[in-house]
Amino acid sequence: MSLDPTLLDVLACPCPKHAPVTEVADGLQCTACEAVFSVRDGIPVMLLDQATPGPSGVVGVADPS
Ligand SMILES: [Zn+2]
């Protein structure tokens, strides 16, 4: 899988931290919550309810701050 680097630059995880994402084998991974978003037909699916939760097992938990 290969995405346009400029696209990666503008994409952000929809989690409360709106962190940048990085390309991983399975798709795009948030650098904060570590959720992995799949890429379908070259288009990242940036939806938390369709993401694979990171090691913490929690996606999109509201940041109390
Ligand atoms: Zn995130």
N, CA, C, O and the ligand as a Tripos MOL2 file, in Angstrom:
@<TRIPOS>MOLECULE
protein
  261   259    66     0     0
PROTEIN
NO_CHARGES

@<TRIPOS>ATOM
      1 N           0.8370   -1.1990    0.0000 N.3       1 MET1
      2 CA          0.0000    0.0000    0.0000 C.3       1 MET1
      3 C           0.8660    1.2400    0.0000 C.2       1 MET1
      4 O           1.8760    1.2990    0.7010 O.2       1 MET1
      5 N           0.4820    2.2130   -0.7700 N.am      2 SER2
      6 CA          1.2520    3.4460   -0.8130 C.3       2 SER2
      7 C           0.3200    4.6310   -0.9760 C.2       2 SER2
      8 O          -0.4880    4.6910   -1.9030 O.2       2 SER2
      9 N           0.4500    5.5580   -0.0680 N.am      3 LEU3
     10 CA         -0.4000    6.7460   -0.1200 C.3       3 LEU3
     11 C           0.4420    7.9720   -0.4500 C.2       3 LEU3
     12 O           1.6460    8.0150   -0.1990 O.2       3 LEU3
     13 N          -0.2180    8.9430   -1.0080 N.am      4 ASP4
     14 CA          0.4310   10.2080   -1.3060 C.3       4 ASP4
     15 C           0.9220   10.8530   -0.0030 C.2       4 ASP4
     16 O           0.1280   11.0780    0.9110 O.2       4 ASP4
     17 N           2.2070   11.1450    0.0870 N.am      5 PRO5
     18 CA          2.7380   11.7500    1.3260 C.3       5 PRO5
     19 C           2.0380   13.0420    1.7000 C.2       5 PRO5
     20 O           1.9080   13.3530    2.8840 O.2       5 PRO5
     21 N           1.5950   13.7830    0.7340 N.am      6 THR6
     22 CA          0.8990   15.0320    1.0560 C.3       6 THR6
     23 C          -0.4510   14.7390    1.6800 C.2       6 THR6
     24 O          -0.9490   15.5130    2.4970 O.2       6 THR6
     25 N          -1.0460   13.6110    1.2910 N.am      7 LEU7
     26 CA         -2.3100   13.2170    1.9010 C.3       7 LEU7
     27 C          -2.0700   12.8430    3.3660 C.2       7 LEU7
     28 O          -2.8390   13.2210    4.2500 O.2       7 LEU7
     29 N          -1.0040   12.1040    3.6020 N.am      8 LEU8
     30 CA         -0.6680   11.7360    4.9830 C.3       8 LEU8
     31 C          -0.4700   12.9790    5.8410 C.2       8 LEU8
     32 O          -0.8250   12.9920    7.0190 O.2       8 LEU8
     33 N           0.0980   14.0220    5.2450 N.am      9 ASP9
     34 CA          0.3680   15.2410    6.0030 C.3       9 ASP9
     35 C          -0.9010   15.9100    6.4920 C.2       9 ASP9
     36 O          -0.9190   16.4990    7.5730 O.2       9 ASP9
     37 N          -1.9500   15.8230    5.7130 N.am     10 VAL10
     38 CA         -3.1650   16.5520    6.0800 C.3      10 VAL10
     39 C          -4.1470   15.6910    6.8620 C.2      10 VAL10
     40 O          -5.0830   16.2150    7.4670 O.2      10 VAL10
     41 N          -3.9480   14.3910    6.8580 N.am     11 LEU11
     42 CA         -4.8560   13.5170    7.5910 C.3      11 LEU11
     43 C          -4.5810   13.5870    9.0820 C.2      11 LEU11
     44 O          -3.4300   13.6800    9.5110 O.2      11 LEU11
     45 N          -5.6380   13.5410    9.8600 N.am     12 ALA12
     46 CA         -5.4970   13.4910   11.3060 C.3      12 ALA12
     47 C          -6.5210   12.5050   11.8520 C.2      12 ALA12
     48 O          -7.6170   12.3590   11.3100 O.2      12 ALA12
     49 N          -6.1510   11.8450   12.9150 N.am     13 CYS13
     50 CA         -7.0630   10.9220   13.5700 C.3      13 CYS13
     51 C          -8.2600   11.6980   14.1340 C.2      13 CYS13
     52 O          -8.0890   12.7890   14.6780 O.2      13 CYS13
     53 N          -9.4510   11.1480   14.0080 N.am     14 PRO14
     54 CA        -10.6330   11.8170   14.5680 C.3      14 PRO14
     55 C         -10.7560   11.6800   16.0880 C.2      14 PRO14
     56 O         -11.7470   12.1200   16.6710 O.2      14 PRO14
     57 N          -9.7760   11.0860   16.7160 N.am     15 CYS15
     58 CA         -9.8160   10.9800   18.1700 C.3      15 CYS15
     59 C          -9.6310   12.3730   18.7850 C.2      15 CYS15
     60 O          -9.2450   13.3060   18.0820 O.2      15 CYS15
     61 N          -9.9000   12.5230   20.0800 N.am     16 PRO16
     62 CA         -9.8350   13.8560   20.7110 C.3      16 PRO16
     63 C          -8.4930   14.5640   20.5350 C.2      16 PRO16
     64 O          -8.4370   15.7940   20.5700 O.2      16 PRO16
     65 N          -7.4340   13.8200   20.3500 N.am     17 LYS17
     66 CA         -6.1250   14.4570   20.2180 C.3      17 LYS17
     67 C          -5.8570   14.9490   18.8000 C.2      17 LYS17
     68 O          -4.9370   15.7370   18.5800 O.2      17 LYS17
     69 N          -6.6630   14.4850   17.8290 N.am     18 HIS18
     70 CA         -6.4730   14.8650   16.4270 C.3      18 HIS18
     71 C          -5.0080   14.7390   16.0250 C.2      18 HIS18
     72 O          -4.4310   15.6330   15.4050 O.2      18 HIS18
     73 N          -4.4360   13.6240   16.3900 N.am     19 ALA19
     74 CA         -3.0140   13.4060   16.1400 C.3      19 ALA19
     75 C          -2.7810   13.0020   14.6850 C.2      19 ALA19
     76 O          -3.6820   12.4760   14.0310 O.2      19 ALA19
     77 N          -1.5850   13.2460   14.1890 N.am     20 PRO20
     78 CA         -1.2610   12.7890   12.8360 C.3      20 PRO20
     79 C          -1.2260   11.2680   12.7720 C.2      20 PRO20
     80 O          -1.0660   10.5900   13.7870 O.2      20 PRO20
     81 N          -1.3760   10.7530   11.5740 N.am     21 VAL21
     82 CA         -1.3410    9.3090   11.3790 C.3      21 VAL21
     83 C          -0.0900    8.9320   10.6010 C.2      21 VAL21
     84 O           0.4830    9.7430    9.8740 O.2      21 VAL21
     85 N           0.3150    7.6880   10.7710 N.am     22 THR22
     86 CA          1.4850    7.1900   10.0670 C.3      22 THR22
     87 C           1.1110    5.9140    9.3380 C.2      22 THR22
     88 O           0.2350    5.1730    9.7840 O.2      22 THR22
     89 N           1.7690    5.6550    8.2250 N.am     23 GLU23
     90 CA          1.4450    4.4980    7.4170 C.3      23 GLU23
     91 C           2.0070    3.2300    8.0600 C.2      23 GLU23
     92 O           3.1850    3.1660    8.4110 O.2      23 GLU23
     93 N           1.1500    2.2320    8.2040 N.am     24 VAL24
     94 CA          1.5660    0.9330    8.7270 C.3      24 VAL24
     95 C           1.0800   -0.1440    7.7640 C.2      24 VAL24
     96 O           0.3970    0.1550    6.7840 O.2      24 VAL24
     97 N           1.4280   -1.3850    8.0420 N.am     25 ALA25
     98 CA          1.1080   -2.4710    7.1210 C.3      25 ALA25
     99 C          -0.3940   -2.6020    6.8850 C.2      25 ALA25
    100 O          -0.8260   -2.8950    5.7700 O.2      25 ALA25
    101 N          -1.1820   -2.3880    7.9230 N.am     26 ASP26
    102 CA         -2.6190   -2.6020    7.8190 C.3      26 ASP26
    103 C          -3.3990   -1.3620    7.4010 C.2      26 ASP26
    104 O          -4.6020   -1.4330    7.1530 O.2      26 ASP26
    105 N          -2.7180   -0.2410    7.3250 N.am     27 GLY27
    106 CA         -3.4350    0.9880    6.9630 C.3      27 GLY27
    107 C          -2.7220    2.1930    7.5380 C.2      27 GLY27
    108 O          -1.5200    2.3740    7.3450 O.2      27 GLY27
    109 N          -3.4780    3.0100    8.2460 N.am     28 LEU28
    110 CA         -2.9170    4.2170    8.8490 C.3      28 LEU28
    111 C          -3.1260    4.1670   10.3520 C.2      28 LEU28
    112 O          -4.2230    3.8790   10.8300 O.2      28 LEU28
    113 N          -2.0640    4.4490   11.0910 N.am     29 GLN29
    114 CA         -2.1550    4.3660   12.5410 C.3      29 GLN29
    115 C          -1.9830    5.7340   13.1780 C.2      29 GLN29
    116 O          -1.0800    6.4960   12.8330 O.2      29 GLN29
    117 N          -2.8820    6.0240   14.1220 N.am     30 CYS30
    118 CA         -2.7970    7.2660   14.8680 C.3      30 CYS30
    119 C          -1.5600    7.2350   15.7670 C.2      30 CYS30
    120 O          -1.2570    6.2150   16.3850 O.2      30 CYS30
    121 N          -0.8570    8.3530   15.8310 N.am     31 THR31
    122 CA          0.3420    8.3980   16.6540 C.3      31 THR31
    123 C           0.0140    8.6400   18.1250 C.2      31 THR31
    124 O           0.9000    8.5790   18.9780 O.2      31 THR31
    125 N          -1.2530    8.9130   18.4220 N.am     32 ALA32
    126 CA         -1.6480    9.1470   19.8130 C.3      32 ALA32
    127 C          -2.3870    7.9290   20.3770 C.2      32 ALA32
    128 O          -1.9090    7.2840   21.3110 O.2      32 ALA32
    129 N          -3.5530    7.6200   19.8060 N.am     33 CYS33
    130 CA         -4.3630    6.5310   20.3670 C.3      33 CYS33
    131 C          -4.0050    5.1810   19.7520 C.2      33 CYS33
    132 O          -4.4600    4.1440   20.2340 O.2      33 CYS33
    133 N          -3.1960    5.1810   18.6910 N.am     34 GLU34
    134 CA         -2.7020    3.9660   18.0410 C.3      34 GLU34
    135 C          -3.8060    3.1540   17.3770 C.2      34 GLU34
    136 O          -3.6160    1.9720   17.0900 O.2      34 GLU34
    137 N          -4.9370    3.7640   17.1340 N.am     35 ALA35
    138 CA         -5.9680    3.0940   16.3460 C.3      35 ALA35
    139 C          -5.4810    2.9750   14.9050 C.2      35 ALA35
    140 O          -4.7750    3.8470   14.3990 O.2      35 ALA35
    141 N          -5.8710    1.8800   14.2540 N.am     36 VAL36
    142 CA         -5.4650    1.6690   12.8620 C.3      36 VAL36
    143 C          -6.6850    1.8180   11.9560 C.2      36 VAL36
    144 O          -7.7080    1.1620   12.1510 O.2      36 VAL36
    145 N          -6.5560    2.6830   10.9780 N.am     37 PHE37
    146 CA         -7.6270    2.9370   10.0200 C.3      37 PHE37
    147 C          -7.3130    2.2100    8.7250 C.2      37 PHE37
    148 O          -6.1900    2.2610    8.2230 O.2      37 PHE37
    149 N          -8.3140    1.5350    8.1940 N.am     38 SER38
    150 CA         -8.0980    0.8060    6.9540 C.3      38 SER38
    151 C          -8.1300    1.7720    5.7720 C.2      38 SER38
    152 O          -8.6440    2.8860    5.8630 O.2      38 SER38
    153 N          -7.5690    1.3110    4.6750 N.am     39 VAL39
    154 CA         -7.5720    2.0820    3.4420 C.3      39 VAL39
    155 C          -8.2990    1.2640    2.3900 C.2      39 VAL39
    156 O          -7.9100    0.1350    2.0910 O.2      39 VAL39
    157 N          -9.3480    1.8310    1.8340 N.am     40 ARG40
    158 CA        -10.1440    1.1220    0.8340 C.3      40 ARG40
    159 C         -10.0310    1.8310   -0.5030 C.2      40 ARG40
    160 O         -10.3570    3.0110   -0.6330 O.2      40 ARG40
    161 N          -9.5730    1.1000   -1.4730 N.am     41 ASP41
    162 CA         -9.4100    1.6620   -2.8170 C.3      41 ASP41
    163 C          -8.5690    2.9390   -2.7790 C.2      41 ASP41
    164 O          -8.8250    3.8930   -3.5140 O.2      41 ASP41
    165 N          -7.5620    2.9330   -1.9060 N.am     42 GLY42
    166 CA         -6.6540    4.0700   -1.8350 C.3      42 GLY42
    167 C          -7.1760    5.2310   -1.0180 C.2      42 GLY42
    168 O          -6.5300    6.2730   -0.9150 O.2      42 GLY42
    169 N          -8.3660    5.0420   -0.4300 N.am     43 ILE43
    170 CA         -8.9550    6.1220    0.3640 C.3      43 ILE43
    171 C          -9.0070    5.7110    1.8300 C.2      43 ILE43
    172 O          -9.6640    4.7290    2.1750 O.2      43 ILE43
    173 N          -8.3210    6.4530    2.6920 N.am     44 PRO44
    174 CA         -8.3350    6.1220    4.1190 C.3      44 PRO44
    175 C          -9.7310    6.2690    4.7160 C.2      44 PRO44
    176 O         -10.4310    7.2460    4.4500 O.2      44 PRO44
    177 N         -10.1200    5.3060    5.5120 N.am     45 VAL45
    178 CA        -11.4150    5.3720    6.1870 C.3      45 VAL45
    179 C         -11.1720    5.9100    7.5920 C.2      45 VAL45
    180 O         -10.8990    5.1560    8.5270 O.2      45 VAL45
    181 N         -11.2780    7.2370    7.7210 N.am     46 MET46
    182 CA        -10.9240    7.8870    8.9830 C.3      46 MET46
    183 C         -12.1430    7.9750    9.9030 C.2      46 MET46
    184 O         -12.5720    9.0610   10.2920 O.2      46 MET46
    185 N         -12.6850    6.8110   10.2390 N.am     47 LEU47
    186 CA        -13.8410    6.7540   11.1210 C.3      47 LEU47
    187 C         -13.4750    5.9140   12.3450 C.2      47 LEU47
    188 O         -13.0190    4.7770   12.2260 O.2      47 LEU47
    189 N         -13.6850    6.4980   13.5090 N.am     48 LEU48
    190 CA        -13.3090    5.7770   14.7260 C.3      48 LEU48
    191 C         -14.1090    4.4860   14.8880 C.2      48 LEU48
    192 O         -13.5860    3.4870   15.3800 O.2      48 LEU48
    193 N         -15.3790    4.5080   14.4750 N.am     49 ASP49
    194 CA        -16.1830    3.3010   14.6790 C.3      49 ASP49
    195 C         -15.8230    2.1920   13.6930 C.2      49 ASP49
    196 O         -16.3250    1.0730   13.7980 O.2      49 ASP49
    197 N         -14.9560    2.5070   12.7410 N.am     50 GLN50
    198 CA        -14.4980    1.4620   11.8250 C.3      50 GLN50
    199 C         -13.0020    1.2070   11.9720 C.2      50 GLN50
    200 O         -12.4150    0.4500   11.1990 O.2      50 GLN50
    201 N         -12.3960    1.8350   12.9580 N.am     51 ALA51
    202 CA        -10.9660    1.6660   13.1760 C.3      51 ALA51
    203 C         -10.7070    0.4550   14.0680 C.2      51 ALA51
    204 O         -11.5650    0.0160   14.8350 O.2      51 ALA51
    205 N          -9.4920   -0.0620   13.9350 N.am     52 THR52
    206 CA         -9.0590   -1.1250   14.8260 C.3      52 THR52
    207 C          -8.3850   -0.4830   16.0280 C.2      52 THR52
    208 O          -7.4020    0.2400   15.8670 O.2      52 THR52
    209 N          -8.8930   -0.7320   17.2260 N.am     53 PRO53
    210 CA         -8.3150   -0.0860   18.4090 C.3      53 PRO53
    211 C          -6.8420   -0.4210   18.5850 C.2      53 PRO53
    212 O          -6.3940   -1.5080   18.2190 O.2      53 PRO53
    213 N          -6.1050    0.5050   19.1380 N.am     54 GLY54
    214 CA         -4.7020    0.2810   19.4220 C.3      54 GLY54
    215 C          -4.5310   -0.5970   20.6330 C.2      54 GLY54
    216 O          -5.5100   -1.1060   21.1800 O.2      54 GLY54
    217 N          -3.2670   -0.7870   21.0700 N.am     55 PRO55
    218 CA         -2.9640   -1.6570   22.2180 C.3      55 PRO55
    219 C          -3.7370   -1.2920   23.4770 C.2      55 PRO55
    220 O          -3.9990   -2.1490   24.3210 O.2      55 PRO55
    221 N          -4.0970   -0.0300   23.6020 N.am     56 SER56
    222 CA         -4.8550    0.3850   24.7780 C.3      56 SER56
    223 C          -6.2650   -0.1730   24.7440 C.2      56 SER56
    224 O          -6.9340   -0.2460   25.7750 O.2      56 SER56
    225 N          -6.7200   -0.5670   23.5620 N.am     57 GLY57
    226 CA         -8.0410   -1.1530   23.4230 C.3      57 GLY57
    227 C          -9.1510   -0.1550   23.4260 C.2      57 GLY57
    228 O         -10.3250   -0.5240   23.3880 O.2      57 GLY57
    229 N          -8.8040    1.1010   23.4700 N.am     58 VAL58
    230 CA         -9.8260    2.1340   23.5500 C.3      58 VAL58
    231 C          -9.5980    3.1230   22.4010 C.2      58 VAL58
    232 O          -8.4810    3.5860   22.1680 O.2      58 VAL58
    233 N         -10.6610    3.4230   21.7110 N.am     59 VAL59
    234 CA        -10.5790    4.3850   20.6120 C.3      59 VAL59
    235 C         -11.5330    5.5390   20.8770 C.2      59 VAL59
    236 O         -12.6980    5.3340   21.2170 O.2      59 VAL59
    237 N         -11.0300    6.7350   20.7190 N.am     60 GLY60
    238 CA        -11.9060    7.8890   20.7700 C.3      60 GLY60
    239 C         -12.4040    8.2570   22.1470 C.2      60 GLY60
    240 O         -13.4380    8.9120   22.2780 O.2      60 GLY60
    241 N         -11.6910    7.8500   23.1690 N.am     61 VAL61
    242 CA        -12.1000    8.2290   24.5170 C.3      61 VAL61
    243 C         -11.8800    9.7240   24.7060 C.2      61 VAL61
    244 O         -10.8200   10.2620   24.3830 O.2      61 VAL61
    245 N         -12.8890   10.3700   25.2280 N.am     62 ALA62
    246 CA        -12.7920   11.8050   25.4140 C.3      62 ALA62
    247 C         -11.6820   12.1490   26.3950 C.2      62 ALA62
    248 O         -11.5510   11.5510   27.4630 O.2      62 ALA62
    249 N         -10.8990   13.1220   25.9980 N.am     63 ASP63
    250 CA         -9.8300   13.5890   26.8700 C.3      63 ASP63
    251 C         -10.4240   14.5300   27.9070 C.2      63 ASP63
    252 O         -11.0100   15.5490   27.5410 O.2      63 ASP63
    253 N         -10.2880   14.2140   29.1910 N.am     64 PRO64
    254 CA        -10.9020   15.0440   30.2330 C.3      64 PRO64
    255 C         -10.3770   16.4620   30.2580 C.2      64 PRO64
    256 O         -11.0400   17.3630   30.7710 O.2      64 PRO64
    257 N          -9.1900   16.6680   29.7090 N.am     65 SER65
    258 CA         -8.6600   18.0190   29.6690 C.3      65 SER65
    259 C          -9.2830   18.7360   28.4920 C.2      65 SER65
    260 O          -8.9840   19.9060   28.2540 O.2      65 SER65
    261 ZN         -6.1450    8.8160   17.5220 Zn       66 ZN66
@<TRIPOS>BOND
     1     1     2 1
     2     2     3 1
     3     3     4 2
     4     3     5 am
     5     5     6 1
     6     6     7 1
     7     7     8 2
     8     7     9 am
     9     9    10 1
    10    10    11 1
    11    11    12 2
    12    11    13 am
    13    13    14 1
    14    14    15 1
    15    15    16 2
    16    15    17 am
    17    17    18 1
    18    18    19 1
    19    19    20 2
    20    19    21 am
    21    21    22 1
    22    22    23 1
    23    23    24 2
    24    23    25 am
    25    25    26 1
    26    26    27 1
    27    27    28 2
    28    27    29 am
    29    29    30 1
    30    30    31 1
    31    31    32 2
    32    31    33 am
    33    33    34 1
    34    34    35 1
    35    35    36 2
    36    35    37 am
    37    37    38 1
    38    38    39 1
    39    39    40 2
    40    39    41 am
    41    41    42 1
    42    42    43 1
    43    43    44 2
    44    43    45 am
    45    45    46 1
    46    46    47 1
    47    47    48 2
    48    47    49 am
    49    49    50 1
    50    50    51 1
    51    51    52 2
    52    51    53 am
    53    53    54 1
    54    54    55 1
    55    55    56 2
    56    55    57 am
    57    57    58 1
    58    58    59 1
    59    59    60 2
    60    59    61 am
    61    61    62 1
    62    62    63 1
    63    63    64 2
    64    63    65 am
    65    65    66 1
    66    66    67 1
    67    67    68 2
    68    67    69 am
    69    69    70 1
    70    70    71 1
    71    71    72 2
    72    71    73 am
    73    73    74 1
    74    74    75 1
    75    75    76 2
    76    75    77 am
    77    77    78 1
    78    78    79 1
    79    79    80 2
    80    79    81 am
    81    81    82 1
    82    82    83 1
    83    83    84 2
    84    83    85 am
    85    85    86 1
    86    86    87 1
    87    87    88 2
    88    87    89 am
    89    89    90 1
    90    90    91 1
    91    91    92 2
    92    91    93 am
    93    93    94 1
    94    94    95 1
    95    95    96 2
    96    95    97 am
    97    97    98 1
    98    98    99 1
    99    99   100 2
   100    99   101 am
   101   101   102 1
   102   102   103 1
   103   103   104 2
   104   103   105 am
   105   105   106 1
   106   106   107 1
   107   107   108 2
   108   107   109 am
   109   109   110 1
   110   110   111 1
   111   111   112 2
   112   111   113 am
   113   113   114 1
   114   114   115 1
   115   115   116 2
   116   115   117 am
   117   117   118 1
   118   118   119 1
   119   119   120 2
   120   119   121 am
   121   121   122 1
   122   122   123 1
   123   123   124 2
   124   123   125 am
   125   125   126 1
   126   126   127 1
   127   127   128 2
   128   127   129 am
   129   129   130 1
   130   130   131 1
   131   131   132 2
   132   131   133 am
   133   133   134 1
   134   134   135 1
   135   135   136 2
   136   135   137 am
   137   137   138 1
   138   138   139 1
   139   139   140 2
   140   139   141 am
   141   141   142 1
   142   142   143 1
   143   143   144 2
   144   143   145 am
   145   145   146 1
   146   146   147 1
   147   147   148 2
   148   147   149 am
   149   149   150 1
   150   150   151 1
   151   151   152 2
   152   151   153 am
   153   153   154 1
   154   154   155 1
   155   155   156 2
   156   155   157 am
   157   157   158 1
   158   158   159 1
   159   159   160 2
   160   159   161 am
   161   161   162 1
   162   162   163 1
   163   163   164 2
   164   163   165 am
   165   165   166 1
   166   166   167 1
   167   167   168 2
   168   167   169 am
   169   169   170 1
   170   170   171 1
   171   171   172 2
   172   171   173 am
   173   173   174 1
   174   174   175 1
   175   175   176 2
   176   175   177 am
   177   177   178 1
   178   178   179 1
   179   179   180 2
   180   179   181 am
   181   181   182 1
   182   182   183 1
   183   183   184 2
   184   183   185 am
   185   185   186 1
   186   186   187 1
   187   187   188 2
   188   187   189 am
   189   189   190 1
   190   190   191 1
   191   191   192 2
   192   191   193 am
   193   193   194 1
   194   194   195 1
   195   195   196 2
   196   195   197 am
   197   197   198 1
   198   198   199 1
   199   199   200 2
   200   199   201 am
   201   201   202 1
   202   202   203 1
   203   203   204 2
   204   203   205 am
   205   205   206 1
   206   206   207 1
   207   207   208 2
   208   207   209 am
   209   209   210 1
   210   210   211 1
   211   211   212 2
   212   211   213 am
   213   213   214 1
   214   214   215 1
   215   215   216 2
   216   215   217 am
   217   217   218 1
   218   218   219 1
   219   219   220 2
   220   219   221 am
   221   221   222 1
   222   222   223 1
   223   223   224 2
   224   223   225 am
   225   225   226 1
   226   226   227 1
   227   227   228 2
   228   227   229 am
   229   229   230 1
   230   230   231 1
   231   231   232 2
   232   231   233 am
   233   233   234 1
   234   234   235 1
   235   235   236 2
   236   235   237 am
   237   237   238 1
   238   238   239 1
   239   239   240 2
   240   239   241 am
   241   241   242 1
   242   242   243 1
   243   243   244 2
   244   243   245 am
   245   245   246 1
   246   246   247 1
   247   247   248 2
   248   247   249 am
   249   249   250 1
   250   250   251 1
   251   251   252 2
   252   251   253 am
   253   253   254 1
   254   254   255 1
   255   255   256 2
   256   255   257 am
   257   257   258 1
   258   258   259 1
   259   259   260 2
@<TRIPOS>SUBSTRUCTURE
     1 MET1         2 RESIDUE 1 A MET
     2 SER2         6 RESIDUE 1 A SER
     3 LEU3        10 RESIDUE 1 A LEU
     4 ASP4        14 RESIDUE 1 A ASP
     5 PRO5        18 RESIDUE 1 A PRO
     6 THR6        22 RESIDUE 1 A THR
     7 LEU7        26 RESIDUE 1 A LEU
     8 LEU8        30 RESIDUE 1 A LEU
     9 ASP9        34 RESIDUE 1 A ASP
    10 VAL10       38 RESIDUE 1 A VAL
    11 LEU11       42 RESIDUE 1 A LEU
    12 ALA12       46 RESIDUE 1 A ALA
    13 CYS13       50 RESIDUE 1 A CYS
    14 PRO14       54 RESIDUE 1 A PRO
    15 CYS15       58 RESIDUE 1 A CYS
    16 PRO16       62 RESIDUE 1 A PRO
    17 LYS17       66 RESIDUE 1 A LYS
    18 HIS18       70 RESIDUE 1 A HIS
    19 ALA19       74 RESIDUE 1 A ALA
    20 PRO20       78 RESIDUE 1 A PRO
    21 VAL21       82 RESIDUE 1 A VAL
    22 THR22       86 RESIDUE 1 A THR
    23 GLU23       90 RESIDUE 1 A GLU
    24 VAL24       94 RESIDUE 1 A VAL
    25 ALA25       98 RESIDUE 1 A ALA
    26 ASP26      102 RESIDUE 1 A ASP
    27 GLY27      106 RESIDUE 1 A GLY
    28 LEU28      110 RESIDUE 1 A LEU
    29 GLN29      114 RESIDUE 1 A GLN
    30 CYS30      118 RESIDUE 1 A CYS
    31 THR31      122 RESIDUE 1 A THR
    32 ALA32      126 RESIDUE 1 A ALA
    33 CYS33      130 RESIDUE 1 A CYS
    34 GLU34      134 RESIDUE 1 A GLU
    35 ALA35      138 RESIDUE 1 A ALA
    36 VAL36      142 RESIDUE 1 A VAL
    37 PHE37      146 RESIDUE 1 A PHE
    38 SER38      150 RESIDUE 1 A SER
    39 VAL39      154 RESIDUE 1 A VAL
    40 ARG40      158 RESIDUE 1 A ARG
    41 ASP41      162 RESIDUE 1 A ASP
    42 GLY42      166 RESIDUE 1 A GLY
    43 ILE43      170 RESIDUE 1 A ILE
    44 PRO44      174 RESIDUE 1 A PRO
    45 VAL45      178 RESIDUE 1 A VAL
    46 MET46      182 RESIDUE 1 A MET
    47 LEU47      186 RESIDUE 1 A LEU
    48 LEU48      190 RESIDUE 1 A LEU
    49 ASP49      194 RESIDUE 1 A ASP
    50 GLN50      198 RESIDUE 1 A GLN
    51 ALA51      202 RESIDUE 1 A ALA
    52 THR52      206 RESIDUE 1 A THR
    53 PRO53      210 RESIDUE 1 A PRO
    54 GLY54      214 RESIDUE 1 A GLY
    55 PRO55      218 RESIDUE 1 A PRO
    56 SER56      222 RESIDUE 1 A SER
    57 GLY57      226 RESIDUE 1 A GLY
    58 VAL58      230 RESIDUE 1 A VAL
    59 VAL59      234 RESIDUE 1 A VAL
    60 GLY60      238 RESIDUE 1 A GLY
    61 VAL61      242 RESIDUE 1 A VAL
    62 ALA62      246 RESIDUE 1 A ALA
    63 ASP63      250 RESIDUE 1 A ASP
    64 PRO64      254 RESIDUE 1 A PRO
    65 SER65      258 RESIDUE 1 A SER
    66 ZN66       261 GROUP 0 **** ****
